[in-house]
Structures are given as structure tokens and as C-alpha cells.
């Protein structure tokens, strides 16, 4: 896995395929391996660059608070170092926050934007969402990372036949650097792009799993209300990890959107 020193950090990435550049940004506590079912398909049409976001090994870890803007600046400078003036950007969950900031503050670098199971501000819009977010906040802030990983794994893959995927999540998230994970959780908690969504000029697709137990539907709906040029596609029988639990539909919808 190659790396580049940008924005005072070492950022690792995977690259495959050829064509118009497409940047993939993973979720919290994960890695570019989030895209195992996407990279071979997307590489047939695009130059795919899957980034390991700062705070996730083997990229630089965190030794203090961080903002989503910093993570976006890392990606913008990585594109500069790769001599890529503009790219499509696809972000899942935390990666979707980074994608939003790229489209707002580095707009010239984003051709089309795909957001997956993400939000403008993680704040409840109903009593049920209040419970969901309060539970997740307690788990991610106070429990050890490996315990948090087990809770997250059950939320992402609740079905009995998804046990192997739960084990993958526990192993992947459970081995995170604890300090980095906590700093990222705090950055996510503080994130609020609602007042800036109208600055996103890129054509945008929001993909939502209809069973997402991590990001409430109301939080995702704020993106639809705020981004001027946005389409919303809801994937049936899918949770938070839509690229994994419904890869065929996910790939089809993304490819169709990026053709337009």
C-alpha cells in the first residue's frame, strides 16, 4: 500500500484501475478494505483511490483533537500530490462527512459526490432517534474500543447469517488506536454542515440503507433538504454497511449515477 506525506501526516491509500479518478473514503474505525466489493467493479471504469483516513492505521495516528476539515484537507493535498485536479468522491459514514467538507471547502476538486449512510449533524429528530444516538454516544465514548467494536458489529450486521461479518468488524475496529478513535468520535459529534449544505454545487447522490441502525433516517434527510442537486436512493434490506450487505445494488446505483 503506497503512502504520501501530506498536511503533516502520512496518508496510505490503495490505487487500482484507470480512467476518471474516483476517491473512496471509509467509515469510522475501518479502512480502505470497506470497499472490497466495489474496487474490482469500479476499477473497470475509473482510477480508484481508496484512502486510509488519518487516525486509521497505517496512516498517521492522532495525538490530539482533530476536525473533519483536517481529514478533508489531507485528501485534497493527496490529490494534489497525485496530480489529480478533480475527482468523483464517494464516502461512507465518516467518509461522507469528509466528502461533504471536500465539496464545500475544496469544491473545485469534486466532480460528483456520493454520500452513503451519513449525515449533516448527528442530532435526533425523534424520540426513537434520541435513544439510538444516546446509546451509541455512551458506547463509543466510555467503553473500551474492542467492546465498542462488538456493539457496532451487532448494529451493522444483526442477522444470524451475518456472523462472519460481525467477526470481521470486531477484529477491524477492535484493533484501532484507542486515543485516535476517541478523537475521531469527538470530531464526528461536533460536526455540523447544515448551514453550508447549499454551498455543495456538485451533483450528489445519497444512498441510505433502510435498516441503518447507526445514522437515523432523520439525520440523513437533512442532507436531502440542504444540498441543491441531490438524488436519494434507499436500499431495501440494508443496514449501515450497504456496500457490504447489498453490494450488487450499491454498485449498480453508483455506476448509473456517475455515468450522468
N, C-alpha and C positions, 0 to 999 in steps of 0.2 A: 504494500500500500504506500504510494508516494505521499510526500508531505511538502508544505511550503511554509516559510516563516513570514507571517503577515500580521500586522496590527499588534506587534509584541507577543505573538503566540505562534505555536507550531500547530498547523492545521493539516490533518490527514484526510485523504479522500480516495475514493475508487473512481476510475475512469474507464469507460468502455464505449464502443460504438463509434459512429461517425454521422455527421450531419449537423443540423442546428443544435446549439448547446441546450441542455436541459439539466438543471440543478435539482437534486433531491435532498431534502432536509428531514431528518428523522425526529422521532419523539423523545420525550424526557427519559433519560436513563438508558437509552438504546444506542443504536449505531447505524451505519450505512447498511448493515445486514437487514434492517427493516424492509429493504426493497428487493429481497431475494427473488420474489415472483414478478417483479417489474423490470429489473435491469436487462435480462435477456430479451424481453419483448420490446422494450423502449429502445434498446441499442440497435435494433434493426432500422430505426428511422432517425435516431438522434445521437449526438455526442453526449453521453450521460456522465454527469459528475455527481457522485453521491458523497456528501461531506460528512465527516465526523465533527459535530459542532463542539466548540470549545467547552471544556468541562467533562468531556466523554473520551476515555482512552481510545486510541493512543494520542489524540490531540492534547494540547496543554490543559492541565487541571486548573482549578480555581483556588486562589488563596485569599480571596476577599469577595465582597459583594460584586455582582455583575448586573448589567442591564441587557435587555433584549436588543437594544441598539448596538451594543458592543458585538453581540453574536452576528448581527446583520452586517456590521462593518467588516468583520472577519471575512464573510462570504464575498462582499463587494471587492475587497482587496485581493482575495483569492482569484476572483475572475480577472482582475487587472493583471495579476501575476501570470495567469494563463493566457493573457492577451485575448480575452473574450469580452467584447464591448457590451454585449447584450445576450440574454438567455431567457428561456422559459424557466419558471421556478415552481416546484411542487413541494409543499410542506405539510407534514403530518403533525397535528397537536402542537408541541413546542416548535416544531419546524414551521408550522403555519403562522406562528407569531413572528418568527424570523422573516418569513416570506412577506408578511404584511409590512414590516418595517422596511424591508428592501424596496417594496413597491411604493412606499410613502416617501422615504428619505433618500433613496437611490433609484428613483423612478426610471431614469434613463437606462438602467441595467435590466429591467424586467419587461419582457415582451408580452407573455401571457402568464397568468398566475393561477395555480391550482391549490386550494386550501382543503385539508381533509380533517374532519373531526376536531376543529379548533374554534377559536372564539375571539371576540374583541375585548371582552372583560369578563373575568371569571367571577360573576356575581349572580346570585339566584334571582329568578323571575317568578318563582312559585314556592309554596311550602315544601313540596317534594324536592325541588332543586336545592332548597336550603339544607335539607337533611343530607343529600348527596354530597354537596360541596363541603359541609361541615365535617362529615365523616372522613372525606379524603384529606382535608386540611390537617386534622388531628393525626391521621396515619402518617402522612408524609413529613410532618414537622417533628413528631415526637418519638416515633418508633424507629428501631434500627433499620438500616437500608434493606437488609435481607428479609426482615419481617414485612416491611413495606412492599417488597417485591412480591411476596406471597399474596398480599391483599390485591395488588394491582393485577397479578396474574389471574385471579378469580374474576375480577371485573372485566378483563379483556376477553377471557375465554371461559365462560361459565358452563358450557355444555360438557357432559360426561365424556364424549368422544374427543374433547379438546385437551385432554390431559398432557399429551406430549408438548403442546404449545405452551401450556402453563409452566411446564418444567423449563422450557427454553427461556421464558420471561424471568423466572426466578433466578436462573443462572446469569442471565444478561444484566438485569437490574441489580441483583444482589451483590455483584462484584464491583459496583460503582464506588468511586471515591466518595466517602460519606460527606466530607465538607463541600465538595463540588456539587453534590446532589442537593444539599440543603440550600446553597446559594442560588441554584437554579430554581428550586421551588419558590424561594422568596421573590426572584425576578418574575416568575410567572404570576404570583399572587399580586404583584404591583402593576402588572401590565394592563394598560387601558388605551386602546386605539380608537375608541368610539368617536371622539371629536375630530379624528383625522381620516376616517374612512373615505370621505368624499375626495380626498387627495389621491386615491388609488385610481389611476387612469387606465391601467392595464385591464384588458378583458379578463374576467375572473370566473372560475368555476369553484363552487363549494360542494364537496362531497361529504355526506353525513350518513353514518350507519344508523339505522332506525332503532337499534338496541344499544346505542352508545351509553354506557353507564359511567363514563368518566367526565365528558363535557355535556352538560344538559342542553336540550334542544333550544331552549330559550336563549342561551348564550350564543348559540350558532346563528339563530335567527337575526341577531343584531348585525351580523355581517351582511345578511341579505338586505336589511333595511338601510345600511350605510354605504355600501360600495355601489357606485353608479352603474357599472357594466358587469353584472353578475348573473350567473345561472346557478340554480340549486338542484342538485341531484341527490335523492335519498335512496340508499341501497337497502333493500329488504333483507331481513335475517342477518344483519351485520352489526357488530359491536364497534368498539373504539378502533380496533385494528383491522379496518376494512381492507387494506391492501393484502392482508394475510388470510382473513376468513372468507373474502369474496374476491379473489384475485382476477378471475376472468371478467366479471362485470366491471370491476375497477379499471382494469387495463383498457377495456373497450371504451368506457366513458372518457377516460383521459385522452386516448388517441383520437377519438372523434372530436373532442374539444380542441386539441392542439392542431388539428387539420384546418380549423376555421380561420 
